[in-house]
Amino acid sequence: MGQKVNPNGFRIGITHTWPSTWFAKGRKFSDLLIQDVQIKRYIRKRVKESGISMIAIDRGKKVTVTIVTSKPGVLIGKQGTAIEEMRKDLEKRFSGSFLVEIQELRNPDADAEVIAETIQGQIERRMPYRRAVKMAIEKATQAGAEGIKITVSGRLNGAEIARDDLFKEGNVPLQTLRANIQHAHRHAVTKFGTIGVQVWVYKGMVFKKIQQVQSASLQSAA
């Protein structure tokens, strides 16, 4: 089962939480869900290669967009000018009151999203994919990741026939729900075609959150 589903969605409520926190009924739900996807795509397209790990959206009186990034200075800009421009653009595009917050990612070398983005950029700049992947694996293990798995697929090195290449270091228990596994995927666009990059990072077992979820479910049942 763990091999066939997205590890992030598979572990929501156990080791992961929802990246969007709001509720709506009927047609409004689908409209807001589509808007969430559009907001995230717009931000990632606007600030490419800025080390974004996660974009969390909270809807209250204002729409609070929290960006977790390894390069907060790039997003904030001089005296906060870049972040203010982004806030105004979001309000123009999606018609509402927005608040943009930046959080610094402490350990980017062991973050799946940042690793996938780094490999994507290096492949697009014509670096050999094996070198890019091996460098990423080495940095991740040094940064404390207990296991990492990376697959690269497409016309690798400009070959006529597309293929997959798998790289793995350490343990990545995809079927264990209490395993804290982060998954990310990116598409590197090259002159030979699109090359897909998938990254799984295992950061150890989580027991505390499982107990909290179980106790909460027991209380609601009672």
C-alpha positions in Angstrom: 0.0 0.0 0.0 2.8 2.4 0.9 4.3 2.1 -2.5 1.1 3.2 -4.4 0.0 6.4 -2.6 1.5 9.8 -1.8 3.3 9.4 1.5 2.3 13.0 2.6 -1.5 12.4 2.2 -1.2 8.8 3.6 0.1 10.1 6.9 -2.2 13.1 7.4 -3.4 13.1 11.0 -0.6 10.8 12.1 2.8 12.4 11.4 1.6 15.2 9.0 -1.0 17.9 9.3 -3.1 19.6 6.7 -1.3 22.4 4.7 -4.6 24.3 4.4 -6.8 25.0 7.5 -10.3 26.1 6.7 -13.8 24.8 6.1 -16.5 25.5 3.6 -19.8 23.9 2.4 -21.1 23.0 -1.0 -19.8 24.8 -4.1 -17.7 27.2 -2.0 -15.5 24.3 -0.9 -14.5 23.4 -4.5 -13.9 27.1 -5.4 -11.6 27.6 -2.4 -9.8 24.4 -3.0 -9.0 25.4 -6.6 -7.9 28.8 -5.4 -5.5 27.2 -2.9 -3.9 25.2 -5.7 -3.7 28.4 -7.9 -2.1 30.4 -5.0 0.6 27.8 -4.4 1.4 27.5 -8.2 1.6 31.3 -8.5 4.0 31.7 -5.6 6.3 28.8 -6.7 6.3 30.3 -10.3 6.9 33.8 -9.1 9.9 32.9 -6.8 11.7 30.0 -8.6 14.6 28.3 -6.8 13.9 30.0 -3.5 14.0 26.9 -1.4 10.3 26.7 -0.6 9.5 23.7 1.5 5.8 24.3 2.2 3.0 26.8 1.6 0.3 26.8 4.3 -3.0 28.6 3.9 -5.3 29.6 6.7 -8.6 31.3 6.0 -10.2 33.6 8.5 -11.0 37.3 8.2 -7.8 37.4 6.2 -6.2 34.7 4.0 -2.9 34.0 5.8 -0.3 32.5 3.5 2.7 31.1 5.4 5.8 30.2 3.3 8.4 28.0 4.8 11.7 28.6 3.0 15.4 28.0 3.3 16.1 31.5 1.7 13.8 34.0 3.6 15.9 37.0 2.5 15.1 36.3 -1.2 11.4 36.3 -0.5 11.4 39.3 1.9 13.6 41.6 -0.2 15.1 44.9 0.9 13.1 46.3 3.9 10.2 43.9 3.0 9.5 45.3 -0.4 9.4 41.9 -2.2 6.9 40.4 0.3 4.7 43.5 0.1 4.6 43.3 -3.7 3.6 39.6 -3.5 0.8 40.4 -1.0 -0.6 43.1 -3.3 -0.4 40.8 -6.4 -2.2 38.1 -4.5 -5.0 40.5 -3.6 -5.3 41.6 -7.2 -5.3 38.1 -8.6 -7.5 36.4 -6.0 -9.7 39.3 -4.7 -9.4 39.3 -1.0 -7.4 40.5 2.0 -4.1 38.6 2.2 -1.3 38.4 4.8 2.0 36.8 3.8 4.3 35.3 6.5 7.8 33.9 6.0 9.2 31.1 8.2 12.9 30.0 7.9 13.6 26.3 7.2 16.3 25.2 9.7 17.6 22.1 8.0 17.1 22.5 4.1 19.6 19.7 3.2 17.2 17.1 4.7 14.0 18.5 3.2 12.5 16.6 0.3 11.0 19.7 -1.4 14.3 21.6 -1.3 16.3 18.5 -2.5 13.9 18.0 -5.4 14.1 21.7 -6.4 17.9 21.6 -6.2 18.2 18.5 -8.4 15.7 20.0 -10.9 17.7 23.2 -11.2 21.0 21.3 -11.7 19.5 19.0 -14.4 18.1 22.0 -16.2 21.6 23.6 -16.1 22.9 20.5 -17.8 24.7 19.0 -14.8 25.0 15.1 -15.0 22.0 13.8 -13.1 24.0 11.1 -11.3 26.3 13.7 -9.8 23.4 15.9 -8.8 21.6 13.1 -7.1 24.7 11.7 -5.3 25.6 15.1 -4.0 22.0 15.6 -2.6 22.1 12.1 -0.9 25.4 12.9 0.7 24.2 16.2 2.0 20.9 14.7 3.3 22.6 11.9 5.3 25.1 14.4 6.8 22.1 16.6 7.7 20.6 13.8 9.8 18.2 12.0 7.4 17.9 8.3 8.3 17.0 7.3 4.8 16.6 8.9 1.4 15.3 7.5 -2.0 15.5 9.4 -5.3 14.1 8.4 -8.7 14.9 10.2 -11.9 13.0 9.3 -15.0 12.9 10.4 -18.7 15.4 10.7 -21.5 18.4 10.7 -19.1 21.5 12.2 -20.6 19.6 12.7 -23.9 19.1 8.9 -24.5 16.7 7.9 -27.2 14.8 5.6 -24.9 13.4 6.9 -21.7 14.2 5.0 -18.5 14.1 5.2 -14.7 17.1 5.4 -12.4 16.7 4.7 -8.7 19.2 5.9 -5.9 18.7 4.9 -2.3 20.6 5.4 0.9 19.5 4.1 4.3 16.0 2.9 5.3 12.7 4.3 3.8 9.8 2.3 5.4 6.9 3.5 3.2 4.3 1.1 4.6 4.9 2.1 8.3 2.4 4.9 9.1 4.4 6.1 12.2 7.5 6.7 10.0 8.0 10.4 9.3 8.5 10.4 5.5 8.4 13.5 3.3 7.8 13.2 -0.4 8.3 15.7 -3.2 8.3 15.6 -7.0 9.5 18.1 -9.7 9.8 18.3 -13.5 13.0 19.4 -15.1 12.4 20.8 -18.6 15.4 20.1 -20.8 15.9 20.3 -24.6 15.6 16.5 -24.7 12.2 16.5 -22.9 10.8 16.6 -19.4 12.7 14.7 -16.7 10.8 13.7 -13.5 12.4 13.8 -10.1 10.9 12.2 -7.1 12.4 12.4 -3.5 11.5 10.5 -0.4 13.2 11.5 2.9 12.8 9.4 6.1 13.4 11.3 9.3 12.7 8.7 11.9 9.7 7.3 13.8 7.0 9.5 15.4 5.1 8.2 18.5 3.9 11.3 20.3 1.5 12.5 17.6 0.0 9.0 17.1 -0.9 8.9 20.8 -2.4 12.4 20.6 -4.5 11.4 17.6 -5.7 8.2 19.3 -6.6 10.0 22.5 -8.5 12.7 20.6 -10.5 10.0 18.6 -11.3 8.2 21.9 -12.6 11.4 23.5 -14.8 12.2 20.5 -16.2 8.7 20.5 -17.0 9.0 24.2 
